[in-house]
Structures are given as C-alpha cells and as structure tokens.
Amino acid sequence: MSEKSKVNWKSIIAQGLVLSISIYVPFFLQNWYANKQSNELNEQYKGYLVEDLQSDLAVIDSMLVSNQTYLDSAMSIFVVPVNDNDGLLKRAEKALMLGMTDEFYPVTDIETYIDQFREHGGKRDLKLVRELGTLKISFQKIFMIDKRREEYRKEYYTPMYLSKYSIKGGFPEVTDPEYFGSDHFINTVSLLYRLSIQTNSIYERAQEQCQTVLNTLED
C-alpha cells in the first residue's frame, strides 16, 4: 500500500473527538444550566413554603385559642344554675358567644407546591411531596368542619338569636328567659359544643402536619 493510500487514523479520531465535543458539550452545558436554574427555583419555592406555613401556623394557633374560648363559653352554660330568672339571663348572655365562629383561609397553595416539587425536585423531595399531600387532606378536613360549623350556626343558633333576643336598645336583650332553661336550648348548645370539640381535633392535626412539613424542609 502506497503512502498516499494509508488511512490517517489519528486524524480521523481527532476529528471525531472534536466533532463529538462540538455536539455534546453544548447539550451538556445547556442541561447543566437548566438543572441549575431548576434547583435554584426549587430552593426559592422551599423558602416561600416556609413563610406560608409559618403564616398558616400562626392563624391556626389563633383559631385554636378562639375555639377554646368558644368551648369554655359553652361549658359555662351547662354549669350556670337556673333556679331563678338571674340564672336564665346569665345563660342567655353566655349563649351570645356561640354565634361567633371563625373560618380558616390558608395562605399556603399546596397544589402549586406539590406540582413544583414533583416537576423540579429530586429524590430527596419525595418525602416533602408526600407530607404536603397529607397536609392537603388536613386542610380539606378543616374546610369541611368549618362549613359544617357554619351550617350548624345558621340552622340552630341564628333562629334562636332572632327569636329570643331584641337589639332595639343597641345591645341584645333577652325576650324569652324561660327558653334558656329548656331542653331545646341545652340540646342546641350540646350540638355546637360537640362540633367544636371535633373542630379542635382537626385543627390540632393540621397544626402538627404543618410542623411536620417544616421539619422535612429542615432535614
């Protein structure tokens, strides 16, 4: 074989390497940059999630305090002696508190965070997604118990308030003291009281789950 017909393998290999580098390195750099941006965005979302959960925790804390006050007011109705008109009027005064119910409006958009960490998170974020899913269920339960509580208030408390009080003088005054010694009144208070106990339990569960998500973020 002549010198001219010899294959220059070194040149071919070198050209192949140059061609491979020119093709694959830009793809590698592009993917590296995209992953870097994705990770940075993911960390930003985690920071926002911490802020949102802390805000929701503060509200849940205040809701628990408010609900405990509600429970205390309901319990005080049961223990007020009703041997005379003064006792009935005290019951009626304490019953006004039963019309004050709060609802929870979470700041945390759980669906958005779940979608973010599913799309851009790594294996280490699987537990976070799972805990967020559990928190989502807790928030849904809060929504249901708040809705039921509002239905109870409208169905049981509002008719009592409209028919047994007068606000002509600027402050609710009792128009039918005898009603507050009746079984119907006690049964109404008992319904609202039991529902508030359920409310406490669900709020406490959501409180624990918020903290679990925060702990997962720290880990």
CYANA upper distance limits for C-alpha pairs under 8 A (distance plus 0.5 A):
  1 MET  CA      5 SER  CA      6.97
  1 MET  CA      6 LYS  CA      7.46
  2 SER  CA      6 LYS  CA      7.16
  8 ASN  CA     12 ILE  CA      6.91
  9 TRP  CA     13 ILE  CA      6.48
 10 LYS  CA     14 ALA  CA      6.51
 11 SER  CA     15 GLN  CA      6.54
 12 ILE  CA     16 GLY  CA      6.55
 13 ILE  CA     17 LEU  CA      6.62
 14 ALA  CA     18 VAL  CA      6.69
 15 GLN  CA     19 LEU  CA      6.52
 16 GLY  CA     20 SER  CA      6.50
 17 LEU  CA     21 ILE  CA      6.49
 18 VAL  CA     22 SER  CA      6.54
 19 LEU  CA     23 ILE  CA      6.71
 20 SER  CA     24 TYR  CA      6.32
 20 SER  CA     25 VAL  CA      8.36
 21 ILE  CA     25 VAL  CA      5.83
 22 SER  CA     26 PRO  CA      7.45
 23 ILE  CA     27 PHE  CA      7.59
 24 TYR  CA     28 PHE  CA      6.57
 25 VAL  CA     29 LEU  CA      6.52
 26 PRO  CA     30 GLN  CA      6.43
 27 PHE  CA     31 ASN  CA      6.58
 28 PHE  CA     32 TRP  CA      6.50
 29 LEU  CA     33 TYR  CA      6.49
 30 GLN  CA     34 ALA  CA      6.59
 31 ASN  CA     35 ASN  CA      6.52
 32 TRP  CA     36 LYS  CA      6.56
 33 TYR  CA     37 GLN  CA      6.67
 34 ALA  CA     38 SER  CA      6.55
 35 ASN  CA     39 ASN  CA      6.52
 36 LYS  CA     40 GLU  CA      6.67
 37 GLN  CA     41 LEU  CA      6.59
 38 SER  CA     42 ASN  CA      6.54
 38 SER  CA    120 HIS  CA      6.49
 39 ASN  CA     43 GLU  CA      6.71
 39 ASN  CA    120 HIS  CA      7.50
 39 ASN  CA    121 GLY  CA      7.97
 40 GLU  CA     44 GLN  CA      6.80
 41 LEU  CA     45 TYR  CA      6.76
 42 ASN  CA     46 LYS  CA      6.82
 42 ASN  CA    116 GLN  CA      7.71
 42 ASN  CA    117 PHE  CA      7.39
 42 ASN  CA    120 HIS  CA      6.92
 42 ASN  CA    121 GLY  CA      7.21
 43 GLU  CA     47 GLY  CA      6.85
 44 GLN  CA     48 TYR  CA      6.85
 45 TYR  CA     49 LEU  CA      6.52
 45 TYR  CA    113 TYR  CA      7.80
 45 TYR  CA    116 GLN  CA      8.33
 46 LYS  CA     50 VAL  CA      6.79
 46 LYS  CA    217 LEU  CA      7.82
 47 GLY  CA     51 GLU  CA      7.02
 48 TYR  CA     52 ASP  CA      6.67
 49 LEU  CA     53 LEU  CA      6.52
 49 LEU  CA    108 THR  CA      7.56
 49 LEU  CA    113 TYR  CA      8.01
 50 VAL  CA     54 GLN  CA      6.60
 50 VAL  CA    214 LEU  CA      7.03
 50 VAL  CA    217 LEU  CA      8.48
 51 GLU  CA     55 SER  CA      6.77
 52 ASP  CA     56 ASP  CA      6.74
 52 ASP  CA    107 VAL  CA      6.29
 52 ASP  CA    108 THR  CA      5.63
 53 LEU  CA     57 LEU  CA      6.49
 53 LEU  CA    107 VAL  CA      8.09
 53 LEU  CA    108 THR  CA      6.74
 53 LEU  CA    210 CYS  CA      6.83
 53 LEU  CA    214 LEU  CA      8.08
 54 GLN  CA     58 ALA  CA      6.78
 55 SER  CA     59 VAL  CA      7.01
 55 SER  CA    107 VAL  CA      7.56
 56 ASP  CA     60 ILE  CA      6.60
 56 ASP  CA    106 PRO  CA      6.30
 56 ASP  CA    107 VAL  CA      6.65
 56 ASP  CA    108 THR  CA      7.62
 57 LEU  CA     61 ASP  CA      6.58
 57 LEU  CA    207 GLN  CA      6.80
 57 LEU  CA    210 CYS  CA      7.46
 58 ALA  CA     62 SER  CA      6.95
 59 VAL  CA     63 MET  CA      6.63
 59 VAL  CA    104 PHE  CA      8.08
 60 ILE  CA     64 LEU  CA      6.64
 60 ILE  CA    104 PHE  CA      8.00
 60 ILE  CA    203 TYR  CA      7.24
 60 ILE  CA    207 GLN  CA      7.19
 61 ASP  CA     65 VAL  CA      6.90
 61 ASP  CA    207 GLN  CA      8.40
 62 SER  CA     66 SER  CA      6.62
 63 MET  CA     67 ASN  CA      6.50
 63 MET  CA    102 ASP  CA      7.62
 63 MET  CA    104 PHE  CA      8.12
 64 LEU  CA     68 GLN  CA      6.56
 64 LEU  CA    200 ASN  CA      6.92
 64 LEU  CA    203 TYR  CA      7.52
 64 LEU  CA    204 GLU  CA      8.26
 65 VAL  CA     69 THR  CA      6.85
 66 SER  CA     70 TYR  CA      6.84
 66 SER  CA    102 ASP  CA      8.38
 67 ASN  CA     71 LEU  CA      6.68
 67 ASN  CA    101 THR  CA      8.41
 67 ASN  CA    196 SER  CA      7.31
 67 ASN  CA    199 THR  CA      8.36
 67 ASN  CA    200 ASN  CA      7.45
 68 GLN  CA     72 ASP  CA      6.57
 68 GLN  CA    200 ASN  CA      8.39
 69 THR  CA     73 SER  CA      6.66
 70 TYR  CA     74 ALA  CA      6.78
 70 TYR  CA     97 MET  CA      7.25
 70 TYR  CA     98 LEU  CA      7.05
 70 TYR  CA    100 MET  CA      8.43
 70 TYR  CA    196 SER  CA      8.22
 71 LEU  CA     75 MET  CA      6.58
 71 LEU  CA    193 TYR  CA      6.70
 71 LEU  CA    196 SER  CA      7.19
 71 LEU  CA    197 ILE  CA      8.09
 72 ASP  CA     76 SER  CA      6.56
 73 SER  CA     77 ILE  CA      7.02
 73 SER  CA     94 LYS  CA      6.69
 73 SER  CA     95 ALA  CA      7.96
 73 SER  CA     97 MET  CA      7.23
 73 SER  CA     98 LEU  CA      8.00
 74 ALA  CA     78 PHE  CA      7.46
 74 ALA  CA     94 LYS  CA      8.08
 74 ALA  CA     95 ALA  CA      7.75
 74 ALA  CA     98 LEU  CA      7.62
 74 ALA  CA    189 VAL  CA      6.98
 74 ALA  CA    190 SER  CA      8.38
 74 ALA  CA    193 TYR  CA      6.66
 75 MET  CA     79 VAL  CA      7.29
 75 MET  CA    193 TYR  CA      8.30
 76 SER  CA     80 VAL  CA      6.73
 76 SER  CA     94 LYS  CA      8.08
 77 ILE  CA     91 ARG  CA      5.93
 77 ILE  CA     94 LYS  CA      7.00
 77 ILE  CA     95 ALA  CA      7.68
 78 PHE  CA    186 ILE  CA      8.10
 80 VAL  CA     87 GLY  CA      6.92
 80 VAL  CA     90 LYS  CA      7.90
 80 VAL  CA     91 ARG  CA      7.12
 81 PRO  CA     87 GLY  CA      6.12
 81 PRO  CA     88 LEU  CA      8.46
 82 VAL  CA     86 ASP  CA      8.04
 82 VAL  CA     87 GLY  CA      4.92
 82 VAL  CA     88 LEU  CA      5.91
 82 VAL  CA    181 GLY  CA      7.20
 83 ASN  CA     87 GLY  CA      7.03
 84 ASP  CA     88 LEU  CA      7.25
 85 ASN  CA     89 LEU  CA      6.70
 85 ASN  CA    177 PRO  CA      7.54
 86 ASP  CA     90 LYS  CA      6.69
 87 GLY  CA     91 ARG  CA      6.83
 88 LEU  CA     92 ALA  CA      6.75
 88 LEU  CA    177 PRO  CA      6.32
 88 LEU  CA    178 GLU  CA      7.47
 88 LEU  CA    180 PHE  CA      6.21
 88 LEU  CA    181 GLY  CA      6.88
 89 LEU  CA     93 GLU  CA      6.64
 89 LEU  CA    174 VAL  CA      7.70
 89 LEU  CA    177 PRO  CA      6.71
 89 LEU  CA    180 PHE  CA      8.32
 90 LYS  CA     94 LYS  CA      6.72
 91 ARG  CA     95 ALA  CA      6.54
 91 ARG  CA    180 PHE  CA      6.98
 92 ALA  CA     96 LEU  CA      7.28
 92 ALA  CA    174 VAL  CA      7.40
 92 ALA  CA    177 PRO  CA      7.89
 92 ALA  CA    180 PHE  CA      6.77
 93 GLU  CA     97 MET  CA      8.42
 94 LYS  CA     98 LEU  CA      8.26
 95 ALA  CA     99 GLY  CA      8.21
 96 LEU  CA    100 MET  CA      8.32
 96 LEU  CA    161 TYR  CA      8.41
 98 LEU  CA    157 TYR  CA      7.82
 98 LEU  CA    189 VAL  CA      8.48
 98 LEU  CA    192 LEU  CA      8.20
 99 GLY  CA    153 ARG  CA      7.06
 99 GLY  CA    157 TYR  CA      6.88
 99 GLY  CA    158 THR  CA      7.92
101 THR  CA    149 ARG  CA      8.25
101 THR  CA    150 GLU  CA      7.98
102 ASP  CA    146 ASP  CA      8.36
103 GLU  CA    146 ASP  CA      6.35
104 PHE  CA    142 ILE  CA      7.92
104 PHE  CA    143 PHE  CA      7.98
104 PHE  CA    146 ASP  CA      8.04
106 PRO  CA    139 PHE  CA      8.41
109 ASP  CA    113 TYR  CA      7.18
110 ILE  CA    114 ILE  CA      6.61
110 ILE  CA    132 LEU  CA      7.18
110 ILE  CA    133 GLY  CA      8.42
110 ILE  CA    136 LYS  CA      6.85
111 GLU  CA    115 ASP  CA      6.66
111 GLU  CA    136 LYS  CA      8.49
112 THR  CA    116 GLN  CA      6.65
113 TYR  CA    117 PHE  CA      6.69
114 ILE  CA    118 ARG  CA      6.52
114 ILE  CA    129 VAL  CA      6.14
114 ILE  CA    132 LEU  CA      7.23
114 ILE  CA    133 GLY  CA      8.05
115 ASP  CA    119 GLU  CA      6.63
116 GLN  CA    120 HIS  CA      6.41
116 GLN  CA    121 GLY  CA      7.78
117 PHE  CA    121 GLY  CA      4.90
117 PHE  CA    122 GLY  CA      8.29
117 PHE  CA    125 ASP  CA      7.08
117 PHE  CA    129 VAL  CA      7.15
118 ARG  CA    122 GLY  CA      8.50
118 ARG  CA    125 ASP  CA      8.36
118 ARG  CA    126 LEU  CA      8.14
118 ARG  CA    129 VAL  CA      7.51
121 GLY  CA    125 ASP  CA      6.00
121 GLY  CA    126 LEU  CA      8.20
122 GLY  CA    126 LEU  CA      7.63
124 ARG  CA    128 LEU  CA      8.37
125 ASP  CA    129 VAL  CA      6.80
126 LEU  CA    130 ARG  CA      6.76
127 LYS  CA    131 GLU  CA      6.66
127 LYS  CA    216 THR  CA      7.93
128 LEU  CA    132 LEU  CA      6.60
128 LEU  CA    213 VAL  CA      7.11
128 LEU  CA    216 THR  CA      6.66
128 LEU  CA    217 LEU  CA      7.58
129 VAL  CA    133 GLY  CA      6.73
130 ARG  CA    134 THR  CA      7.03
131 GLU  CA    135 LEU  CA      6.73
131 GLU  CA    209 GLN  CA      8.05
131 GLU  CA    212 THR  CA      7.81
131 GLU  CA    213 VAL  CA      6.43
132 LEU  CA    136 LYS  CA      6.57
132 LEU  CA    213 VAL  CA      7.17
133 GLY  CA    137 ILE  CA      7.07
134 THR  CA    138 SER  CA      6.97
134 THR  CA    209 GLN  CA      7.88
135 LEU  CA    139 PHE  CA      6.73
135 LEU  CA    206 ALA  CA      7.07
135 LEU  CA    209 GLN  CA      6.18
135 LEU  CA    210 CYS  CA      7.16
136 LYS  CA    140 GLN  CA      6.72
137 ILE  CA    141 LYS  CA      6.76
138 SER  CA    142 ILE  CA      6.82
138 SER  CA    202 ILE  CA      7.69
138 SER  CA    205 ARG  CA      7.46
138 SER  CA    206 ALA  CA      5.71
138 SER  CA    209 GLN  CA      8.21
139 PHE  CA    143 PHE  CA      6.77
139 PHE  CA    206 ALA  CA      7.17
140 GLN  CA    144 MET  CA      6.82
141 LYS  CA    145 ILE  CA      6.61
141 LYS  CA    202 ILE  CA      7.40
142 ILE  CA    146 ASP  CA      6.45
142 ILE  CA    199 THR  CA      8.08
142 ILE  CA    202 ILE  CA      6.85
142 ILE  CA    203 TYR  CA      7.20
142 ILE  CA    206 ALA  CA      8.49
143 PHE  CA    147 LYS  CA      6.58
144 MET  CA    148 ARG  CA      6.64
145 ILE  CA    149 ARG  CA      6.48
145 ILE  CA    198 GLN  CA      8.35
145 ILE  CA    199 THR  CA      6.79
146 ASP  CA    150 GLU  CA      6.69
146 ASP  CA    199 THR  CA      8.18
147 LYS  CA    151 GLU  CA      6.76
148 ARG  CA    152 TYR  CA      6.64
149 ARG  CA    153 ARG  CA      6.63
149 ARG  CA    192 LEU  CA      8.32
149 ARG  CA    195 LEU  CA      7.43
149 ARG  CA    196 SER  CA      8.41
150 GLU  CA    154 LYS  CA      6.73
151 GLU  CA    155 GLU  CA      6.45
152 TYR  CA    156 TYR  CA      6.13
152 TYR  CA    157 TYR  CA      7.65
152 TYR  CA    192 LEU  CA      7.64
153 ARG  CA    157 TYR  CA      5.33
153 ARG  CA    158 THR  CA      6.65
153 ARG  CA    192 LEU  CA      8.34
154 LYS  CA    158 THR  CA      5.55
154 LYS  CA    159 PRO  CA      7.81
155 GLU  CA    159 PRO  CA      7.39
156 TYR  CA    160 MET  CA      7.18
156 TYR  CA    188 THR  CA      6.94
157 TYR  CA    161 TYR  CA      6.65
157 TYR  CA    188 THR  CA      8.07
158 THR  CA    162 LEU  CA      6.60
159 PRO  CA    163 SER  CA      6.59
160 MET  CA    164 LYS  CA      6.22
160 MET  CA    165 TYR  CA      8.48
161 TYR  CA    165 TYR  CA      6.14
162 LEU  CA    166 SER  CA      8.11
164 LYS  CA    174 VAL  CA      6.43
164 LYS  CA    175 THR  CA      5.79
164 LYS  CA    176 ASP  CA      5.95
164 LYS  CA    177 PRO  CA      8.41
164 LYS  CA    179 TYR  CA      8.31
165 TYR  CA    172 PRO  CA      6.16
165 TYR  CA    173 GLU  CA      5.76
165 TYR  CA    174 VAL  CA      5.07
165 TYR  CA    175 THR  CA      5.78
165 TYR  CA    176 ASP  CA      8.01
166 SER  CA    171 PHE  CA      8.25
166 SER  CA    172 PRO  CA      5.79
166 SER  CA    173 GLU  CA      5.67
166 SER  CA    174 VAL  CA      6.96
166 SER  CA    175 THR  CA      7.01
167 ILE  CA    171 PHE  CA      5.63
167 ILE  CA    172 PRO  CA      5.03
167 ILE  CA    173 GLU  CA      6.80
168 LYS  CA    172 PRO  CA      8.30
169 GLY  CA    173 GLU  CA      8.25
176 ASP  CA    180 PHE  CA      8.33
177 PRO  CA    181 GLY  CA      8.18
178 GLU  CA    182 SER  CA      7.51
179 TYR  CA    184 HIS  CA      8.41
179 TYR  CA    185 PHE  CA      7.19
180 PHE  CA    185 PHE  CA      6.20
180 PHE  CA    186 ILE  CA      8.12
181 GLY  CA    185 PHE  CA      7.48
181 GLY  CA    186 ILE  CA      8.09
182 SER  CA    186 ILE  CA      7.09
183 ASP  CA    187 ASN  CA      6.43
184 HIS  CA    188 THR  CA      6.63
185 PHE  CA    189 VAL  CA      6.80
186 ILE  CA    190 SER  CA      6.57
187 ASN  CA    191 LEU  CA      6.75
188 THR  CA    192 LEU  CA      6.94
189 VAL  CA    193 TYR  CA      6.46
190 SER  CA    194 ARG  CA      6.64
191 LEU  CA    195 LEU  CA      6.77
192 LEU  CA    196 SER  CA      6.72
193 TYR  CA    197 ILE  CA      6.94
194 ARG  CA    198 GLN  CA      7.04
195 LEU  CA    199 THR  CA      6.72
196 SER  CA    200 ASN  CA      6.70
197 ILE  CA    201 SER  CA      6.95
198 GLN  CA    202 ILE  CA      6.82
199 THR  CA    203 TYR  CA      6.62
200 ASN  CA    204 GLU  CA      6.54
201 SER  CA    205 ARG  CA      6.75
202 ILE  CA    206 ALA  CA      6.81
203 TYR  CA    207 GLN  CA      6.60
204 GLU  CA    208 GLU  CA      6.74
205 ARG  CA    209 GLN  CA      6.73
206 ALA  CA    210 CYS  CA      6.61
207 GLN  CA    211 GLN  CA      6.95
208 GLU  CA    212 THR  CA      6.72
209 GLN  CA    213 VAL  CA      6.80
210 CYS  CA    214 LEU  CA      6.89
211 GLN  CA    215 ASN  CA      6.62
212 THR  CA    216 THR  CA      6.68
213 VAL  CA    217 LEU  CA      6.78
214 LEU  CA    218 GLU  CA      6.88
215 ASN  CA    219 ASP  CA      6.76
